[in-house]
């Protein structure tokens, strides 16, 4: 019985380590939804059926007058901050976890991370 309790405790400890790595504060994720839209930000679990993406950004087909921070090199895609949309939503998305197709963590060398930093510097 003591061995079973020890195994359960180790399992929870290992889950906690994995959970903290997946949902760490310093990790920026690309979250792709089942509708094909991809958002970028800090992903957190929120309840059994939802996740929250904080500091949310997305890519949009660009306009002709955008700054270098908003436009990826050689493309007409621009990084848009969710809270800058016309209807001024809060800076997070509450997502139904069933609508998340997949997510990926971005490396520190990602052009998205660089564009997000430039975007923040312009604010």
C-alpha angles and dihedrals in degrees: 000000000000090000091053091051090049092050092050091049091050090048092053091046092052091046089052092053091049092045092052092050093050096044101032119150094237096051120100114203135197107221117196117197128208089256089063097251116132123206128189128213146085110321122211132176112242115182128326097295105028141062129192125221110203125198088021123198133170139188120252132183101262137247122227097253106057131133124248090252092058098044125069114226113276096358140090093233118116130192111237127192111229093226090057092065117118094258091051100229122186117274096261141065125220105212131197102234090221088063093056109098093184143318134217132196114236121228120236088252093059114126087225091060090048092048091048090053092049090047091053091048090056094054 
